[in-house]
C-alpha cells in the first residue's frame, strides 16, 4: 500500500496513461481504467473511448490521501 498526497496522485495520472489504460479524476476520486472486453459484463465495467474496460475507483480518506493498492506502485519506480 502506498499513501499518495495530491502531488503523488497527479503524478500517477500522468504516468498511468497508455493505449490501454487511462487515469482520470471523478470529483475527488481517482479512477484507474484498463481496457478489457470483460468490462461489458463486469460490475466495475465502464464504456470509455469506444471500448469496454474495468475501472477501479480510489477514494480520498479522511486524512486527505489516496491509498494506492500494491499493483499500481510500479508506476513510481
C-alpha positions in Angstrom: 0.0 0.0 0.0 1.2 3.5 -0.9 -0.3 6.6 0.6 -0.5 9.4 -2.0 -1.0 13.1 -1.5 -2.4 15.3 -4.2 1.0 15.7 -6.0 1.6 11.9 -6.0 -1.9 11.3 -7.3 -1.3 13.8 -10.2 1.9 12.1 -11.0 0.1 8.8 -11.2 -2.4 10.2 -13.6 0.4 11.3 -15.9 2.4 8.0 -15.7 -0.6 5.7 -15.9 -1.7 6.8 -19.4 -1.0 4.4 -22.3 -3.0 2.9 -25.1 -5.0 0.5 -22.9 -5.0 2.5 -19.7 -6.4 5.8 -18.5 -6.3 7.5 -15.1 -8.7 10.4 -14.5 -10.5 12.3 -11.8 -14.1 11.9 -10.9 -14.7 14.6 -8.3 -12.2 13.7 -5.6 -12.0 10.1 -6.6 -9.1 8.8 -8.6 -10.3 6.3 -11.4 -7.9 3.9 -13.0 -9.5 2.4 -16.2 -8.0 -0.5 -18.1 -9.2 -1.7 -21.4 -10.8 -5.2 -21.0 -13.5 -6.8 -23.1 -15.0 -8.4 -20.0 -16.0 -5.0 -18.8 -19.3 -5.4 -20.6 -20.5 -7.9 -18.0 -18.4 -6.8 -15.0 -19.9 -4.7 -12.2 -17.0 -2.2 -12.5 -17.2 -2.1 -16.3 -17.3 1.3 -18.0 -17.6 2.1 -21.7 -15.0 4.8 -22.5 -13.2 5.8 -25.7 -15.4 3.4 -27.8 -14.3 0.3 -25.9 -15.2 -1.5 -22.7 -12.9 -1.6 -19.7 -12.8 -2.2 -16.0 -12.4 0.8 -13.6 -11.0 0.9 -10.1 -12.1 3.8 -8.0 -9.8 5.0 -5.3 -11.4 7.5 -2.9 -9.7 10.0 -0.7 -9.6 9.1 3.0 -10.2 11.4 6.0 -6.5 12.4 6.1 -6.6 13.7 2.6 -4.6 10.9 1.0 -5.4 8.2 -1.5 -4.4 4.6 -0.6 -3.0 3.0 -3.7 -3.0 -0.8 -4.0 0.3 -2.6 -4.4 -0.3 -3.5 -8.0 0.0 0.2 -9.0 3.2 1.0 -7.1 5.2 0.1 -10.2 4.3 3.4 -11.8 6.5 5.2 -9.2 9.8 3.4 -10.0 
